[in-house]
């Protein structure tokens, strides 16, 4: 069984969202230094790297990550290549034959240099989440840091997804995934009360 890993590595030198807590991995014990085991400590924001947003992240009354149904993150997914488009509209998605699965993953190509946090990336038109939900989409994912712009304060696209009951995956790594249908497995950690979680996201080709 072959898988495509669409998870960005968690590295100490990967830039976080500006102002957010970075990834810090340190060795608490090393066999080479006389310890019985190698033991590491990890400190990070739950929004570092490839992660799932819980509705609670942008809605005070939304579900936390441990309350989100796990089956939302496992099942058929469609990868769509939207590189070269600054705006992701209903018309664009229709022209690309989307959606054909309950999970839509958008390859924007926005974060091409791992050590440089991007300043801009393609954005959804505000009517896209409701349009997708009407067609059975439960999860939207993209290879950019957010569904909203870096400078956004009111997060209109997060709220549009929330109103449409569409969950959000961010910071995917879709370079090795050609457009098409896959099985997505992208389970969040069971962090009680959390607003999000890192995930290990993989695709299994269906054809």
Z-matrix of the N, CA and C atoms (Angstrom, degrees):
N
C 1 1.470
C 2 1.533 1 108.56
N 3 1.315 2 117.57 1 124.05
C 4 1.457 3 121.16 2 -178.47
C 5 1.529 4 110.57 3 -102.25
N 6 1.330 5 115.09 4 143.42
C 7 1.451 6 121.44 5 178.26
C 8 1.529 7 109.21 6 -126.85
N 9 1.315 8 115.76 7 151.35
C 10 1.458 9 122.82 8 170.42
C 11 1.517 10 107.02 9 -108.04
N 12 1.312 11 116.20 10 117.51
C 13 1.460 12 120.38 11 -179.75
C 14 1.530 13 108.37 12 -79.79
N 15 1.318 14 117.04 13 117.45
C 16 1.467 15 121.08 14 -179.33
C 17 1.532 16 110.55 15 -111.62
N 18 1.340 17 115.17 16 29.37
C 19 1.454 18 122.55 17 179.91
C 20 1.526 19 110.08 18 -102.52
N 21 1.313 20 117.51 19 130.52
C 22 1.462 21 120.43 20 173.36
C 23 1.530 22 108.89 21 -74.57
N 24 1.326 23 117.77 22 135.58
C 25 1.471 24 119.25 23 177.63
C 26 1.530 25 111.00 24 -61.33
N 27 1.320 26 115.83 25 140.54
C 28 1.467 27 120.67 26 173.20
C 29 1.519 28 107.69 27 -84.80
N 30 1.308 29 116.63 28 109.62
C 31 1.453 30 122.43 29 -176.69
C 32 1.528 31 109.97 30 -126.11
N 33 1.323 32 115.16 31 147.73
C 34 1.462 33 119.36 32 179.26
C 35 1.514 34 112.52 33 -64.68
N 36 1.344 35 117.16 34 -22.93
C 37 1.465 36 119.57 35 -178.66
C 38 1.524 37 112.91 36 -98.07
N 39 1.333 38 117.51 37 6.80
C 40 1.462 39 120.02 38 175.85
C 41 1.527 40 109.16 39 -79.54
N 42 1.313 41 118.69 40 123.10
C 43 1.471 42 119.17 41 -177.02
C 44 1.524 43 111.66 42 -67.91
N 45 1.327 44 117.56 43 133.02
C 46 1.468 45 120.76 44 176.69
C 47 1.525 46 110.37 45 -81.68
N 48 1.317 47 115.27 46 173.71
C 49 1.465 48 119.87 47 168.49
C 50 1.535 49 107.04 48 -53.55
N 51 1.326 50 117.87 49 134.10
C 52 1.478 51 120.01 50 -176.45
C 53 1.529 52 112.26 51 -50.91
N 54 1.330 53 114.98 52 122.37
C 55 1.457 54 121.37 53 -179.70
C 56 1.513 55 114.44 54 92.08
N 57 1.345 56 117.86 55 -12.12
C 58 1.457 57 120.56 56 -179.53
C 59 1.526 58 110.06 57 -85.10
N 60 1.323 59 115.94 58 165.65
C 61 1.461 60 121.31 59 -178.14
C 62 1.530 61 109.66 60 -73.15
N 63 1.329 62 118.40 61 130.07
C 64 1.459 63 120.47 62 -179.14
C 65 1.527 64 112.24 63 -78.37
N 66 1.318 65 115.57 64 170.61
C 67 1.460 66 120.99 65 172.07
C 68 1.530 67 108.79 66 -75.91
N 69 1.328 68 115.94 67 126.84
C 70 1.467 69 120.85 68 176.70
C 71 1.528 70 107.57 69 -129.61
N 72 1.319 71 116.58 70 111.58
C 73 1.466 72 121.62 71 176.84
C 74 1.521 73 108.16 72 -115.78
N 75 1.327 74 115.88 73 122.38
C 76 1.455 75 120.73 74 -178.55
C 77 1.526 76 109.89 75 -129.30
N 78 1.325 77 115.18 76 153.97
C 79 1.465 78 121.10 77 177.85
C 80 1.517 79 109.16 78 -90.31
N 81 1.334 80 115.98 79 117.90
C 82 1.462 81 120.53 80 176.36
C 83 1.522 82 111.25 81 -85.36
N 84 1.334 83 116.55 82 -24.37
C 85 1.464 84 121.28 83 178.70
C 86 1.519 85 108.45 84 -154.02
N 87 1.333 86 115.88 85 146.92
C 88 1.464 87 122.01 86 179.42
C 89 1.525 88 109.97 87 -135.53
N 90 1.321 89 114.62 88 135.47
C 91 1.459 90 119.33 89 175.49
C 92 1.523 91 110.13 90 -60.94
N 93 1.343 92 116.14 91 -39.11
C 94 1.461 93 120.66 92 -178.92
C 95 1.518 94 112.99 93 -62.33
N 96 1.334 95 116.29 94 -18.73
C 97 1.462 96 120.52 95 -179.89
C 98 1.523 97 112.42 96 -105.52
N 99 1.344 98 116.28 97 13.94
C 100 1.449 99 120.68 98 174.33
C 101 1.515 100 116.09 99 103.95
N 102 1.315 101 118.84 100 -4.30
C 103 1.463 102 121.13 101 178.76
C 104 1.523 103 110.74 102 -77.31
N 105 1.318 104 115.85 103 159.28
C 106 1.462 105 120.21 104 178.82
C 107 1.516 106 112.47 105 -74.49
N 108 1.337 107 116.67 106 -21.47
C 109 1.467 108 121.52 107 -176.30
C 110 1.521 109 109.84 108 -142.38
N 111 1.319 110 115.89 109 161.19
C 112 1.456 111 121.58 110 163.24
C 113 1.517 112 107.53 111 -87.47
N 114 1.323 113 117.18 112 131.87
C 115 1.457 114 121.47 113 -175.89
C 116 1.518 115 109.51 114 -140.05
N 117 1.334 116 116.03 115 125.31
C 118 1.449 117 120.61 116 -177.79
C 119 1.517 118 112.84 117 -113.50
N 120 1.314 119 115.53 118 151.54
C 121 1.466 120 122.89 119 173.13
C 122 1.522 121 108.74 120 -112.89
N 123 1.331 122 116.31 121 138.85
C 124 1.458 123 121.60 122 -177.99
C 125 1.521 124 109.92 123 -125.73
N 126 1.334 125 115.92 124 129.18
C 127 1.465 126 121.81 125 175.60
C 128 1.512 127 107.44 126 -129.34
N 129 1.328 128 116.77 127 130.88
C 130 1.459 129 119.67 128 -177.64
C 131 1.526 130 110.31 129 -166.09
N 132 1.325 131 115.31 130 161.93
C 133 1.462 132 121.51 131 167.59
C 134 1.522 133 108.01 132 -75.27
N 135 1.328 134 116.71 133 148.05
C 136 1.464 135 119.29 134 177.39
C 137 1.524 136 111.62 135 -69.91
N 138 1.343 137 116.91 136 -5.21
C 139 1.460 138 120.97 137 177.71
C 140 1.526 139 112.66 138 -106.86
N 141 1.328 140 117.28 139 11.36
C 142 1.458 141 120.22 140 171.87
C 143 1.523 142 109.85 141 -72.70
N 144 1.310 143 115.55 142 147.51
C 145 1.460 144 120.07 143 173.54
C 146 1.516 145 112.65 144 60.31
N 147 1.310 146 115.55 145 -156.11
C 148 1.465 147 121.60 146 179.25
C 149 1.529 148 108.74 147 -73.58
N 150 1.323 149 116.58 148 123.83
C 151 1.456 150 118.97 149 -171.89
C 152 1.527 151 112.11 150 -151.26
N 153 1.309 152 113.94 151 163.19
C 154 1.468 153 122.15 152 173.35
C 155 1.519 154 108.91 153 -105.32
N 156 1.326 155 115.66 154 132.40
C 157 1.465 156 120.90 155 170.35
C 158 1.525 157 108.81 156 -84.21
N 159 1.314 158 116.67 157 129.88
C 160 1.460 159 119.25 158 168.33
C 161 1.527 160 108.59 159 -84.77
N 162 1.335 161 118.89 160 148.25
C 163 1.467 162 119.53 161 176.12
C 164 1.520 163 113.39 162 -53.08
N 165 1.328 164 117.65 163 -28.30
C 166 1.460 165 121.30 164 178.34
C 167 1.529 166 112.10 165 -62.48
N 168 1.327 167 117.02 166 -20.88
C 169 1.462 168 121.02 167 179.45
C 170 1.529 169 111.08 168 -60.76
N 171 1.327 170 117.52 169 -34.43
C 172 1.468 171 121.43 170 -176.10
C 173 1.521 172 113.04 171 -126.77
N 174 1.335 173 116.61 172 7.85
C 175 1.458 174 121.73 173 179.49
C 176 1.525 175 107.48 174 -142.85
N 177 1.328 176 116.52 175 113.11
C 178 1.461 177 120.78 176 -176.81
C 179 1.519 178 112.16 177 -55.67
N 180 1.327 179 117.43 178 -26.99
C 181 1.460 180 121.61 179 -179.48
C 182 1.528 181 112.44 180 -102.99
N 183 1.324 182 116.83 181 9.48
C 184 1.455 183 120.35 182 -177.94
C 185 1.524 184 112.57 183 -78.90
N 186 1.328 185 115.56 184 165.34
C 187 1.455 186 120.87 185 -179.89
C 188 1.525 187 110.58 186 -71.07
N 189 1.316 188 115.67 187 143.70
C 190 1.457 189 121.64 188 175.55
C 191 1.530 190 108.84 189 -83.05
N 192 1.323 191 116.52 190 168.41
C 193 1.457 192 119.65 191 -170.50
C 194 1.521 193 112.27 192 -64.21
N 195 1.334 194 117.83 193 -30.00
C 196 1.462 195 120.43 194 178.56
C 197 1.522 196 112.42 195 -76.10
N 198 1.329 197 117.14 196 -10.26
C 199 1.464 198 121.28 197 -179.93
C 200 1.524 199 112.95 198 -100.32
N 201 1.324 200 117.52 199 -11.78
C 202 1.463 201 120.46 200 -178.34
C 203 1.530 202 109.21 201 -72.55
N 204 1.329 203 118.83 202 132.49
C 205 1.469 204 120.27 203 -179.95
C 206 1.526 205 111.92 204 -58.62
N 207 1.327 206 116.84 205 128.70
C 208 1.459 207 120.91 206 -176.74
C 209 1.523 208 112.55 207 -64.19
N 210 1.338 209 116.81 208 -28.91
C 211 1.463 210 117.84 209 -176.79
C 212 1.530 211 112.30 210 -67.63
N 213 1.334 212 117.15 211 -13.26
C 214 1.462 213 118.87 212 175.40
C 215 1.516 214 111.32 213 -65.00
N 216 1.325 215 117.00 214 -28.11
C 217 1.461 216 121.68 215 -172.74
C 218 1.525 217 113.71 216 -99.60
N 219 1.322 218 116.75 217 6.00
C 220 1.461 219 120.83 218 -179.51
C 221 1.524 220 108.67 219 -133.35
N 222 1.337 221 116.53 220 126.95
C 223 1.453 222 119.59 221 176.66
C 224 1.517 223 112.01 222 142.93
N 225 1.329 224 116.03 223 -171.51
C 226 1.470 225 120.53 224 -176.08
C 227 1.518 226 112.58 225 -58.83
N 228 1.330 227 115.50 226 137.82
C 229 1.465 228 122.49 227 -179.22
C 230 1.522 229 108.87 228 -140.84
N 231 1.313 230 115.54 229 148.12
C 232 1.464 231 121.89 230 176.22
C 233 1.516 232 109.49 231 -114.50
N 234 1.330 233 116.38 232 127.17
C 235 1.463 234 122.01 233 172.89
C 236 1.520 235 108.23 234 -94.82
N 237 1.327 236 116.14 235 129.08
C 238 1.462 237 122.38 236 -178.86
C 239 1.520 238 108.74 237 -125.04
N 240 1.304 239 116.99 238 132.31
C 241 1.464 240 122.69 239 -179.97
C 242 1.526 241 109.35 240 -89.86
N 243 1.340 242 116.25 241 111.08
C 244 1.470 243 121.27 242 179.05
C 245 1.523 244 110.85 243 -115.33
N 246 1.323 245 117.01 244 19.91
C 247 1.461 246 120.31 245 179.30
C 248 1.529 247 110.12 246 -60.41
N 249 1.336 248 115.24 247 140.96
C 250 1.452 249 120.43 248 -179.75
C 251 1.507 250 114.14 249 91.44
N 252 1.329 251 117.37 250 -2.03
C 253 1.466 252 121.15 251 179.66
C 254 1.523 253 109.21 252 -113.01
N 255 1.311 254 117.71 253 126.04
C 256 1.457 255 122.01 254 179.31
C 257 1.520 256 111.99 255 -78.70
N 258 1.328 257 116.21 256 -24.78
C 259 1.458 258 121.98 257 -179.17
C 260 1.519 259 109.01 258 -127.51
N 261 1.320 260 115.89 259 136.66
C 262 1.465 261 121.47 260 178.11
C 263 1.518 262 107.20 261 -106.38
N 264 1.315 263 115.20 262 105.12
C 265 1.465 264 122.11 263 -174.64
C 266 1.520 265 110.81 264 -107.41
N 267 1.318 266 115.21 265 167.71
C 268 1.462 267 120.85 266 173.23
C 269 1.523 268 110.18 267 -58.51
N 270 1.323 269 116.66 268 -44.00
C 271 1.463 270 120.38 269 -178.94
C 272 1.527 271 111.30 270 -61.18
N 273 1.334 272 116.92 271 -40.74
C 274 1.459 273 119.85 272 178.86
C 275 1.521 274 110.96 273 -64.05
N 276 1.319 275 116.90 274 -46.67
C 277 1.461 276 119.83 275 -179.36
C 278 1.522 277 111.22 276 -62.84
N 279 1.314 278 116.64 277 -40.10
C 280 1.465 279 119.64 278 176.83
C 281 1.524 280 110.77 279 -61.70
N 282 1.321 281 116.94 280 -41.18
C 283 1.463 282 120.42 281 -178.91
C 284 1.523 283 111.78 282 -66.68
N 285 1.338 284 116.51 283 -23.53
C 286 1.463 285 121.42 284 -179.76
C 287 1.531 286 112.38 285 -96.59
N 288 1.322 287 115.68 286 5.51
C 289 1.464 288 120.00 287 176.90
C 290 1.509 289 114.69 288 75.82
N 291 1.301 290 117.00 289 29.94
C 292 1.467 291 121.06 290 179.31
C 293 1.527 292 109.99 291 -113.88
N 294 1.340 293 116.45 292 150.70
C 295 1.464 294 127.05 293 0.74
C 296 1.526 295 111.25 294 -97.09
N 297 1.324 296 115.94 295 152.85
C 298 1.462 297 121.60 296 174.56
C 299 1.528 298 110.91 297 -125.45
N 300 1.318 299 117.72 298 9.15
C 301 1.461 300 122.84 299 179.66
C 302 1.522 301 108.78 300 -150.37
N 303 1.330 302 117.30 301 160.63
C 304 1.477 303 120.45 302 -178.13
C 305 1.527 304 114.59 303 -72.53
N 306 1.326 305 116.82 304 -5.07
C 307 1.468 306 120.63 305 179.33
C 308 1.527 307 107.46 306 -130.28
N 309 1.316 308 116.17 307 122.93
C 310 1.467 309 121.53 308 -175.88
C 311 1.515 310 109.17 309 -114.48
N 312 1.334 311 116.10 310 121.99
C 313 1.463 312 122.08 311 -178.47
C 314 1.518 313 108.69 312 -114.82
N 315 1.339 314 116.20 313 122.87
C 316 1.461 315 122.12 314 -172.72
C 317 1.529 316 110.37 315 -104.85
N 318 1.315 317 115.34 316 118.98
C 319 1.466 318 121.48 317 177.67
C 320 1.521 319 107.65 318 -90.40
N 321 1.333 320 116.23 319 101.70
C 322 1.463 321 121.24 320 -177.51
C 323 1.520 322 112.88 321 -95.79
N 324 1.345 323 117.18 322 -23.32
C 325 1.458 324 120.91 323 -175.43
C 326 1.514 325 113.58 324 69.72
N 327 1.342 326 116.55 325 19.78
C 328 1.467 327 120.44 326 -171.06
C 329 1.523 328 113.63 327 -75.35
N 330 1.346 329 117.65 328 -28.21
C 331 1.452 330 119.75 329 -177.42
C 332 1.527 331 108.47 330 -114.42
N 333 1.311 332 116.20 331 81.62
C 334 1.461 333 121.58 332 -173.95
C 335 1.525 334 113.12 333 -91.10
N 336 1.325 335 118.11 334 -22.56
C 337 1.467 336 122.43 335 179.97
C 338 1.527 337 108.29 336 -110.64
N 339 1.334 338 119.16 337 105.85
C 340 1.466 339 121.09 338 -172.91
C 341 1.517 340 114.81 339 -58.23
N 342 1.340 341 117.50 340 -26.99
C 343 1.457 342 119.79 341 -176.40
C 344 1.526 343 113.44 342 -94.24
N 345 1.338 344 116.91 343 6.31
C 346 1.455 345 121.17 344 -179.99
C 347 1.526 346 109.94 345 -127.83
N 348 1.334 347 115.73 346 119.06
C 349 1.465 348 118.94 347 179.95
C 350 1.524 349 108.82 348 -71.74
N 351 1.329 350 118.44 349 127.43
C 352 1.470 351 119.30 350 -178.42
C 353 1.520 352 111.92 351 -69.71
N 354 1.318 353 115.53 352 152.16
C 355 1.464 354 120.41 353 179.24
C 356 1.523 355 112.16 354 -98.34
N 357 1.313 356 117.13 355 -24.64
C 358 1.464 357 121.41 356 178.59
C 359 1.519 358 109.20 357 -139.00
N 360 1.309 359 114.64 358 158.86
C 361 1.463 360 121.06 359 175.38
C 362 1.523 361 108.23 360 -161.24
N 363 1.321 362 118.57 361 162.61
C 364 1.468 363 120.70 362 -179.65
C 365 1.529 364 111.64 363 -61.18
N 366 1.326 365 115.28 364 145.82
C 367 1.458 366 121.24 365 -178.58
C 368 1.523 367 110.86 366 -122.09
N 369 1.326 368 114.99 367 146.82
C 370 1.457 369 121.26 368 174.78
C 371 1.517 370 110.63 369 -72.54
N 372 1.318 371 117.12 370 141.33
C 373 1.457 372 119.23 371 163.58
C 374 1.521 373 108.25 372 -64.16
N 375 1.318 374 117.17 373 149.30
C 376 1.462 375 120.30 374 -171.77
C 377 1.529 376 113.78 375 -68.15
N 378 1.333 377 117.34 376 -17.38
C 379 1.460 378 119.06 377 178.82
C 380 1.526 379 112.98 378 -88.38
N 381 1.326 380 117.35 379 -4.55
C 382 1.466 381 120.21 380 -175.99
C 383 1.532 382 112.90 381 -66.77
N 384 1.346 383 120.85 382 -46.52
C 385 1.469 384 118.52 383 -178.20
C 386 1.520 385 114.00 384 -57.13
N 387 1.325 386 118.26 385 -45.21
C 388 1.474 387 120.15 386 179.43
C 389 1.520 388 110.97 387 -64.71
N 390 1.335 389 116.53 388 -39.45
C 391 1.466 390 120.98 389 178.55
C 392 1.528 391 110.41 390 -62.95
N 393 1.330 392 116.94 391 -41.21
C 394 1.461 393 120.28 392 177.96
C 395 1.527 394 111.20 393 -66.19
N 396 1.335 395 116.31 394 -43.22
C 397 1.460 396 119.81 395 -179.41
C 398 1.524 397 111.30 396 -60.41
N 399 1.317 398 117.10 397 -38.54
C 400 1.469 399 120.76 398 177.55
C 401 1.521 400 112.03 399 -62.11
N 402 1.316 401 116.29 400 -20.78
C 403 1.466 402 121.89 401 -179.95
C 404 1.519 403 112.23 402 -104.79
N 405 1.321 404 116.16 403 16.37
C 406 1.452 405 121.10 404 171.75
C 407 1.509 406 116.74 405 88.43
N 408 1.341 407 118.04 406 10.21
C 409 1.463 408 120.25 407 179.79
C 410 1.530 409 109.78 408 -78.87
N 411 1.328 410 115.92 409 130.68
C 412 1.467 411 122.49 410 -179.85
C 413 1.522 412 112.58 411 -106.17
N 414 1.335 413 116.23 412 -26.43
C 415 1.469 414 120.95 413 -175.00
C 416 1.517 415 108.88 414 -136.91
N 417 1.322 416 116.47 415 135.34
C 418 1.455 417 121.56 416 170.30
C 419 1.526 418 107.57 417 -119.57
N 420 1.319 419 115.62 418 132.97
C 421 1.452 420 120.70 419 179.69
C 422 1.513 421 109.95 420 -129.81
N 423 1.326 422 116.48 421 152.93
C 424 1.459 423 120.11 422 178.27
C 425 1.517 424 109.74 423 -150.31
N 426 1.333 425 115.27 424 161.43
C 427 1.464 426 121.01 425 -177.70
C 428 1.521 427 111.70 426 -94.05
N 429 1.299 428 117.60 427 29.79
C 430 1.467 429 124.58 428 177.79
C 431 1.526 430 108.28 429 -117.50
N 432 1.338 431 117.54 430 164.61
C 433 1.468 432 119.94 431 -175.96
C 434 1.520 433 115.03 432 -67.21
N 435 1.325 434 118.66 433 -20.01
C 436 1.459 435 120.19 434 -174.75
C 437 1.524 436 109.74 435 -162.55
N 438 1.340 437 116.66 436 157.91
C 439 1.461 438 119.53 437 170.84
C 440 1.521 439 110.71 438 -78.98
N 441 1.345 440 117.09 439 -15.81
C 442 1.458 441 121.33 440 176.45
C 443 1.524 442 110.63 441 -106.28
N 444 1.313 443 115.68 442 166.83
C 445 1.465 444 121.27 443 -178.27
C 446 1.527 445 111.02 444 -71.33
N 447 1.313 446 115.75 445 157.51
C 448 1.464 447 122.09 446 -179.72
C 449 1.522 448 111.56 447 -56.73
N 450 1.334 449 117.58 448 -36.76
C 451 1.464 450 121.76 449 -175.42
C 452 1.525 451 113.57 450 -92.17
N 453 1.319 452 117.88 451 1.86
C 454 1.463 453 120.38 452 -176.09
C 455 1.523 454 111.40 453 -68.09
N 456 1.307 455 115.61 454 136.97
C 457 1.462 456 121.27 455 177.50
C 458 1.525 457 112.48 456 -107.29
N 459 1.340 458 116.72 457 -28.70
C 460 1.460 459 119.51 458 -176.01
C 461 1.530 460 113.39 459 -104.17
N 462 1.336 461 118.13 460 -2.26
C 463 1.469 462 123.98 461 171.80
C 464 1.539 463 113.38 462 50.37
N 465 1.319 464 118.03 463 56.41
C 466 1.463 465 119.32 464 -175.72
C 467 1.526 466 113.98 465 -62.72
N 468 1.324 467 118.01 466 -32.44
C 469 1.468 468 119.80 467 -178.56
C 470 1.531 469 111.68 468 -76.16
N 471 1.331 470 116.41 469 -35.16
C 472 1.459 471 118.65 470 172.27
C 473 1.530 472 110.11 471 -59.76
N 474 1.333 473 116.06 472 -45.19
C 475 1.466 474 119.24 473 -178.51
C 476 1.519 475 111.89 474 -69.35
N 477 1.325 476 117.29 475 -33.83
C 478 1.472 477 119.95 476 176.16
C 479 1.526 478 110.18 477 -64.11
N 480 1.335 479 116.89 478 -40.04
C 481 1.463 480 120.27 479 176.02
C 482 1.521 481 110.81 480 -65.30
N 483 1.326 482 116.36 481 -40.85
C 484 1.461 483 121.00 482 179.47
C 485 1.526 484 110.85 483 -61.45
N 486 1.324 485 116.56 484 -46.65
C 487 1.467 486 120.50 485 -179.95
C 488 1.520 487 111.80 486 -63.19
N 489 1.326 488 116.72 487 -27.89
C 490 1.465 489 121.16 488 -179.52
C 491 1.525 490 112.68 489 -92.92
N 492 1.344 491 116.87 490 1.23
C 493 1.476 492 121.98 491 -176.62
C 494 1.521 493 111.94 492 58.43
N 495 1.320 494 116.11 493 40.01
C 496 1.461 495 122.25 494 175.88
C 497 1.524 496 107.87 495 -108.04
N 498 1.313 497 116.68 496 123.34
C 499 1.456 498 121.85 497 179.66
C 500 1.528 499 110.60 498 -82.18
N 501 1.336 500 116.03 499 161.26
C 502 1.460 501 121.48 500 -170.54
C 503 1.526 502 110.69 501 -124.55
N 504 1.339 503 115.39 502 131.71
C 505 1.459 504 123.23 503 168.44
C 506 1.520 505 107.87 504 -115.52
N 507 1.328 506 117.18 505 137.11
C 508 1.465 507 121.20 506 -176.91
C 509 1.531 508 110.56 507 -130.81
N 510 1.329 509 114.10 508 157.43
C 511 1.465 510 122.07 509 177.19
C 512 1.526 511 112.99 510 63.95
N 513 1.325 512 116.71 511 35.97
C 514 1.458 513 119.37 512 172.58
C 515 1.522 514 109.94 513 -68.90
N 516 1.322 515 116.50 514 166.36
C 517 1.459 516 123.02 515 176.26
C 518 1.528 517 107.01 516 -123.90
N 519 1.324 518 115.90 517 97.00
C 520 1.461 519 121.11 518 -169.82
C 521 1.524 520 113.84 519 -106.27
N 522 1.327 521 117.92 520 12.51
C 523 1.460 522 120.80 521 -176.01
C 524 1.525 523 112.94 522 -59.06
N 525 1.332 524 117.25 523 -33.29
C 526 1.462 525 120.60 524 -176.12
C 527 1.523 526 113.08 525 -94.79
N 528 1.324 527 117.26 526 3.22
C 529 1.471 528 120.99 527 -177.08
C 530 1.527 529 110.04 528 -106.00
N 531 1.300 530 116.44 529 108.57
C 532 1.462 531 120.37 530 176.42
C 533 1.518 532 109.94 531 -70.12
N 534 1.329 533 117.94 532 155.08
C 535 1.461 534 119.45 533 176.26
C 536 1.529 535 111.19 534 -55.59
N 537 1.318 536 115.34 535 139.36
C 538 1.458 537 119.21 536 179.90
C 539 1.502 538 112.04 537 151.68
N 540 1.328 539 114.88 538 -168.61
C 541 1.456 540 122.40 539 -176.82
C 542 1.521 541 111.24 540 -101.64
N 543 1.330 542 114.71 541 139.89
C 544 1.455 543 122.22 542 -178.36
C 545 1.530 544 108.41 543 -143.94
N 546 1.340 545 114.82 544 171.79
C 547 1.453 546 120.77 545 162.42
C 548 1.518 547 106.96 546 -99.02
N 549 1.329 548 116.77 547 126.91
C 550 1.461 549 122.79 548 177.16
C 551 1.514 550 109.99 549 -96.92
N 552 1.333 551 116.19 550 135.85
C 553 1.460 552 122.75 551 169.78
C 554 1.526 553 105.67 552 -128.50
N 555 1.324 554 116.96 553 114.15
C 556 1.471 555 120.92 554 -172.66
C 557 1.523 556 109.74 555 -147.21
N 558 1.319 557 116.66 556 65.25
C 559 1.455 558 120.68 557 -171.78
C 560 1.529 559 112.39 558 -82.01
N 561 1.331 560 116.89 559 132.10
C 562 1.471 561 120.73 560 174.48
C 563 1.522 562 110.96 561 -81.02
N 564 1.324 563 115.72 562 159.82
C 565 1.456 564 120.33 563 172.99
C 566 1.535 565 109.83 564 -70.55
N 567 1.311 566 115.70 565 152.25
C 568 1.472 567 120.98 566 -179.98
C 569 1.531 568 109.08 567 -87.77
N 570 1.338 569 114.97 568 74.34
C 571 1.463 570 121.30 569 -177.97
C 572 1.530 571 108.03 570 -96.63
N 573 1.306 572 117.06 571 109.39
C 574 1.462 573 121.30 572 -173.79
C 575 1.529 574 110.61 573 -60.54
N 576 1.324 575 115.48 574 125.97
C 577 1.455 576 121.60 575 174.63
C 578 1.510 577 115.47 576 76.56
N 579 1.337 578 118.33 577 9.45
C 580 1.460 579 120.51 578 -172.78
C 581 1.525 580 112.42 579 -84.45
N 582 1.346 581 114.77 580 154.60
C 583 1.458 582 122.07 581 -179.99
C 584 1.527 583 112.56 582 -89.90
N 585 1.313 584 116.88 583 1.15
C 586 1.453 585 121.17 584 178.22
C 587 1.510 586 109.38 585 176.61
N 588 1.338 587 115.46 586 -178.06
C 589 1.460 588 119.30 587 179.93
C 590 1.514 589 110.39 588 -161.68
N 591 1.338 590 117.08 589 142.93
C 592 1.460 591 118.77 590 166.11
C 593 1.529 592 109.87 591 -60.44
N 594 1.313 593 117.32 592 150.58
C 595 1.457 594 122.32 593 178.25
C 596 1.525 595 109.41 594 -132.82
N 597 1.312 596 116.61 595 156.01
C 598 1.462 597 122.24 596 166.47
C 599 1.519 598 105.15 597 -105.51
N 600 1.312 599 115.88 598 104.77
C 601 1.460 600 121.78 599 -173.84
C 602 1.527 601 110.20 600 -102.71
N 603 1.320 602 115.97 601 128.97
C 604 1.460 603 121.92 602 177.34
C 605 1.517 604 109.61 603 -134.79
N 606 1.325 605 114.86 604 154.60
C 607 1.451 606 122.08 605 174.68
C 608 1.522 607 108.81 606 -117.81
N 609 1.326 608 115.90 607 140.29
C 610 1.467 609 121.61 608 172.33
C 611 1.524 610 107.85 609 -115.97
N 612 1.335 611 117.15 610 118.78
C 613 1.477 612 118.94 611 -179.39
C 614 1.521 613 110.73 612 -59.14
N 615 1.310 614 115.86 613 138.82
C 616 1.464 615 121.47 614 -179.60
C 617 1.528 616 112.30 615 -91.60
N 618 1.323 617 116.92 616 -17.64
C 619 1.469 618 119.97 617 -178.89
C 620 1.514 619 110.26 618 -101.13
